Amino acid sequence: MLASERRDQIAARRFFHRALAHGRRPVEAPPTRHPSTRGSSGELLPEACHIDAARQNNRIESDHSTLKARLRPMSGLKRLRSAQTISTGHALAQNIRRSHYELATDTDPQPRLATAFAELARTI
């Protein structure tokens, strides 16, 4: 996740470079309507299958709905640093819930987040 003051070609390239440096290269690229993101994803991921079908981005947008629901009562975020901190913490919690880390993988999905933070507290 990258928060930027502007959504332009430079910010999009920086996002893709950082994302591609930390993991596997994606096989599919989700659709986007923003010109800066569309150009960057096409240049940096030429081997990926770029899907142009309607509503293919719904899974990604619905994943953001929980973050949007948390931010709505707060009337949004006023500073870029706040947006980065909140979105990074939210992504960590979502990844723990989905068992992307070796934390509390043997517990049920409901109490997984609390168990994972308890494990982290005992470790620290």
N, C-alpha and C positions, 0 to 999 in steps of 0.2 A: 504494500500500500504506500502510495506516495502522495503527499499533500504539497501543493505548489501554489504560489501567488497567482500564477497565470496558467491557463490551459493552452499552451502553444506548442509548436513543433519541438522546441528545445526541451521543454518539460516532459513531453511524451518520449523523446529519445532517451532522456536521463532515466525515466521510469523503466523503459524496456531494457536498457543496458544493465541496470541494477537487478531487475527481476531475472534476466537470463543468466547473470553471473552466479546466482544462488540456487540453481536447481536444474532440473531436466528441461530440455527444450520442448515446448508444447507441440502436440500433433495437430491440434485444431486451434484456430483463432476465432474468438467470438466476434460477431458483427459489431460495428460501431458506426455512428453517423458523423462523428466529429472529424473534420478533415485532418487535423494534426495527428490524431491517434491512428486513423486509417492509413496515412502515408507511412508512419513509423513502423507499424506492425507489418506492412507489406514489404518494406525494405529489410527489416531485421529478421523476419521469419518467412523467407521465401519458400521454404520447404513445407510449411504448415498449410493445412487445408483451411482456406478462408471461407467460412460459411456465410452465405448471403440470404438464407431463408428467413422468412418472417418469424418473429417471436423466438428466435434461437437464443436471445440474450436474457430471457425471462428468468432462468435459474440464477444467473449472476445478480440480476436486479432484485430478485426476491431474497437473496442472501443478504443484501444491504438493507432490507426492510427492518430487521431488528435493530440495526444501528440507527436508522432514521427514526424509529419509534422511541429510542432512548433520547435522541437529540431534540425531538419536537417539544417536549415540555421545557427544555432549556432555552428555547428560542434560537437554536443554532449555536455556532461557535464564533466567537469574535476575533480570535487570533489564530494564525496558522499553527503555532506551537501547540495550542490546545487541541486543534483538529488532529495533529499528528499523534499526540499522546493518547487521546480518546480512541482513535481508530486503531492504533497499535494494540492497546489493551483489549479492545473488543475482538480484534483478530486473534489474539492469544487465547482468549476465552473460547471463541468458536473452534479453534484448532484443538484445544483440550477436549471439548465436548465431542468432537469427531474422532478422537483417538489418533491424532496425527503425531502425538508425542508419546513417549514411554512413561506416562504419568497416569495412574489410576485406570489402566486398561482392563483390569480384571473386575471392575465394579460395574454396576448398572449405569445406564446413561443419565438417569435423573441426578444422582448424587455425585457424578463423576467430577464436576468442577470443584466442589467442596473437598472431596477426597484428594484431588490433585494438589490443591493449595495446602492442605494439611501435610501431604508428603513433602512439598517444597519447604514448608516451615520447619519440619523435623530435620531436613537435610541441612538447612542453613543454620 
